[in-house]
Each structure stands twice: as C-alpha cells, then as structure tokens.
C-alpha cells in the first residue's frame, strides 16, 4: 500500500525577520515531519539580500534544526544537485520582497516545478509576505509599486492571499475590491502576527502571536461586495 504524505503549507504574518519572540517560527518547526528538520531559506524575493540571509541563519542556528539557504542570483548547483537539495528538505521557508520577481526567477530556474514536487512529497512550505503570496493562485501585492492584484502564483493553495491586511494603508480596501470584481478569487487575508496552516488545501490550524491579530476568509457576497469571515486563532505563548 502506497502511503501518500500530507501536503502542508503555512502562511506567516511574521517570523524571524519581524518578531523578536520567535513564536511563529517555533510553531512552524513544530509542524515539520521530523524533530530536527532541515530548513531551507529561499530569499529570492529580496534578491538574495545578504542581511536577510544572515538574519535567518542567526535565528535558526539557535533552533533544533539544520538551516540552509538556496541562492539563485549567484546559483551554485546544477539541475540535478538543485533538485536533490530541494527534495531533501523538511521545510522550505520563503522570505519577503517582490512577489512578481520571485515567481519569474523561480520559473527561469525551474524551482517552481521542484517546489511542486517537494510539496507533493510532504515538505512543509511556508513564508512571509511575498513568501506567503507565492503559494496561492493569486495574491495582493505591491510588486509593481502601487497596491494591485497579481492573478499568478504556484497554485499550491486554491484562491488568493493578502498579507499585511491590517498594517499597510489601502491593503484591506484594495484586496476587497479585487475579490469583489473577480480580479482575484476568494482567499485568505492575514493580519501581522497570524499564522495559518493548510493541510491538503484545507485550513488545519490558525494561530496568532498577538491577541488582536486575526485571519480572514474573504469571499464575494454576490452583490458587488465581499463578505469577511473571521477565523478563530489560538494565541501562542512564549515558553518560560
């Protein structure tokens, strides 16, 4: 009997790059398939910014995991080695930056296909901002300057994603307009501090590191508007 692994991905409204408490990163690692997971940081959306990479390594070298980085702007691996490296990971953690550029670079190097394969094999996919946007069919982004919709993504998660729902002026209204006009499919809006885990495409867990932060499902209301449904989130508490 062939055992099909669960396909899991997590959308993050925080993590090592924005938070000091490490709660969301600890939560992500707790959903990895091993007790000491291999965690690969993919900083493509920031142009492989060295400071971002260093911040990841500093944070995750202190955790019970094996951290690594996948650079693509100065790629070091051939196709076979790249595939082997990606498929050997337990967690792929995608950083923030420019969603449109991220997708373009991944496709140029075939990383989009490798991530599909890794996801189907049970590697946990996660990320913040652009690193959350990329997994869905479409997203809300500032990749082109002004806030707009991007009907493009890897499609591992049905629907669309909007990060920074509460923290950036215009995000909420612009995303709602995109969903109301069918420019984007119905989807998930994350306030900063929230984490949402999906297993086989279904919401399996929702958490927050701050009591006020919320996760929303945003769907058309059939009357040129949208309906927001607030999803309950568990409050993460730092261990003493």
C-alpha positions in Angstrom: 0.0 0.0 0.0 1.4 3.4 -1.0 1.2 6.0 1.7 0.6 9.5 0.3 2.1 12.2 2.5 0.1 15.1 3.7 0.7 18.2 1.7 1.1 21.2 4.0 1.9 24.9 3.8 1.8 27.7 6.2 1.1 31.4 5.6 3.0 33.6 8.0 2.3 37.1 9.2 5.6 37.3 11.0 8.7 35.4 11.9 12.4 35.9 12.4 12.5 38.9 10.1 10.0 41.0 12.0 9.5 39.5 15.5 11.8 39.0 18.5 9.8 36.3 20.3 10.2 33.5 17.7 6.7 32.2 18.3 5.7 31.8 14.7 8.9 30.2 13.7 8.7 27.8 16.6 5.1 27.0 15.6 6.2 26.2 12.0 9.0 23.9 13.1 6.5 22.1 15.3 4.7 21.0 12.2 7.7 19.7 10.4 7.8 15.9 9.8 10.9 15.3 11.9 12.1 16.5 15.3 15.2 18.1 13.8 14.1 19.3 10.4 16.2 20.5 7.5 15.0 24.1 6.9 15.9 25.9 3.7 15.5 29.6 3.4 14.7 30.9 -0.1 15.5 34.7 -0.2 14.7 35.2 -3.9 12.1 37.9 -3.4 14.7 40.2 -1.8 17.3 39.5 -4.5 19.1 37.2 -2.0 19.8 40.1 0.2 22.9 39.2 2.4 21.5 40.9 5.5 18.2 38.9 5.2 20.1 35.7 4.8 22.3 36.4 7.8 19.3 37.2 9.9 17.8 33.8 9.0 20.9 31.9 9.8 21.4 33.8 13.1 17.8 33.0 14.2 17.7 29.3 13.0 21.2 28.2 14.1 19.9 28.6 17.6 17.0 26.3 17.0 16.7 22.5 16.8 17.0 22.3 13.1 19.5 22.2 10.2 19.3 25.6 8.4 20.5 26.2 4.9 20.0 28.8 2.1 19.1 28.5 -1.6 20.6 31.4 -3.5 19.5 31.8 -7.1 21.1 35.1 -8.2 24.5 33.5 -7.8 23.4 29.9 -8.3 25.9 27.3 -7.3 24.1 24.0 -8.1 23.4 22.3 -11.4 19.9 21.0 -12.2 20.4 17.6 -10.6 22.0 18.9 -7.5 19.4 21.6 -7.2 16.6 19.0 -7.4 18.3 16.7 -4.8 18.8 19.7 -2.5 15.2 20.9 -2.6 13.7 17.4 -2.2 16.0 16.7 0.8 14.5 19.5 2.9 11.8 19.2 5.5 10.8 22.9 5.5 11.1 25.4 2.7 10.8 29.0 4.2 10.4 31.8 1.6 11.3 35.3 2.6 9.5 38.6 1.7 10.2 41.0 -1.1 8.8 41.3 -4.6 6.3 38.5 -5.4 6.3 39.0 -9.2 10.1 38.9 -9.4 10.2 35.9 -7.1 7.9 33.9 -9.4 9.8 35.0 -12.6 13.2 33.9 -11.2 11.8 30.6 -9.9 10.4 29.8 -13.3 13.6 30.7 -15.1 15.5 28.2 -12.9 12.8 25.5 -12.7 12.4 26.0 -9.0 8.6 26.3 -9.3 8.4 22.7 -10.5 10.8 21.5 -7.8 8.6 23.1 -5.1 5.5 21.4 -6.5 7.3 18.1 -6.3 8.6 18.7 -2.8 5.1 19.8 -1.7 3.6 16.6 -3.0 6.3 14.6 -1.1 5.4 16.2 2.2 7.9 19.1 2.5 6.3 21.9 4.6 6.1 25.1 2.6 5.9 28.4 4.4 6.8 32.1 4.1 6.0 35.7 4.9 4.7 38.4 2.7 5.8 37.5 -0.8 6.7 34.2 0.7 3.1 33.7 1.6 1.7 35.2 -1.6 3.6 32.8 -3.9 1.8 29.6 -2.9 -1.7 30.6 -4.0 -3.4 31.0 -7.4 -3.2 34.8 -7.0 -2.3 37.5 -4.5 -2.4 41.1 -3.4 0.9 42.8 -3.9 3.0 46.0 -4.2 5.4 44.3 -6.7 4.6 46.9 -9.3 4.7 49.9 -6.9 1.0 50.7 -6.1 -1.0 48.0 -4.4 -2.7 45.8 -7.0 -3.8 42.2 -7.8 -1.5 39.6 -9.2 -3.5 36.7 -10.7 -0.5 34.5 -10.7 1.2 32.0 -8.3 2.2 28.4 -7.9 -1.4 27.4 -7.2 -0.5 25.0 -4.3 -3.3 26.8 -2.4 -6.6 27.5 -4.0 -7.7 31.0 -4.1 -5.7 34.2 -3.2 -3.7 35.6 -0.4 -3.4 39.1 1.1 -0.6 39.8 3.6 -0.3 42.8 5.9 -4.1 43.2 5.9 -4.1 45.5 9.0 -0.7 47.2 8.8 -0.4 48.8 5.4 -2.7 51.6 4.3 -5.0 50.6 1.5 -4.4 46.9 1.7 -7.8 45.9 3.1 -9.9 48.0 0.7 -7.7 47.2 -2.4 -7.9 43.5 -1.7 -11.6 43.6 -1.1 -12.1 45.4 -4.4 -10.0 42.8 -6.3 -12.1 40.0 -4.8 -15.4 41.8 -5.4 -14.6 42.3 -9.1 -13.3 38.8 -9.6 -9.8 40.2 -10.3 -8.7 37.8 -7.6 -10.5 34.6 -6.4 -11.8 34.5 -2.9 -9.0 34.0 -0.4 -7.2 34.5 2.8 -6.2 37.8 4.4 -3.6 37.8 7.2 -3.0 40.5 9.8 0.5 40.8 11.0 1.2 38.2 13.7 -1.0 35.5 12.3 0.0 32.0 11.1 -2.3 29.8 9.0 -1.6 26.1 8.3 -3.2 24.3 5.4 -3.2 20.5 5.1 -4.2 19.1 1.7 -5.7 22.5 0.9 -7.9 22.9 4.0 -7.3 25.2 6.9 -6.0 23.0 9.7 -4.6 25.4 12.3 -4.6 29.2 12.8 -2.5 31.0 15.4 -1.5 34.4 16.5 1.4 35.8 18.5 -0.7 38.9 19.4 -4.2 38.8 20.9 -5.7 41.3 18.5 -4.4 39.9 15.2 -6.9 37.9 13.0 -7.2 35.7 10.0 -10.0 36.4 7.5 -11.6 34.4 4.7 -12.7 37.0 2.1 -15.4 35.9 -0.5 -17.6 37.8 -2.9 -21.1 38.5 -1.5 -22.9 38.3 -4.8 -23.8 42.0 -4.6 -20.6 43.7 -5.9 -19.0 43.5 -2.4 -17.3 40.9 -0.2 -18.0 39.1 3.0 -15.3 38.7 5.6 -15.3 35.7 7.9 -13.1 35.9 10.9 -11.4 32.6 11.6 -10.6 31.7 15.2 -6.9 31.8 16.1 -5.1 30.2 19.0 -2.9 32.6 21.0 0.8 31.5 21.0 2.5 31.9 24.4 6.3 32.0 24.8 7.6 29.2 27.0 9.2 30.3 30.2 
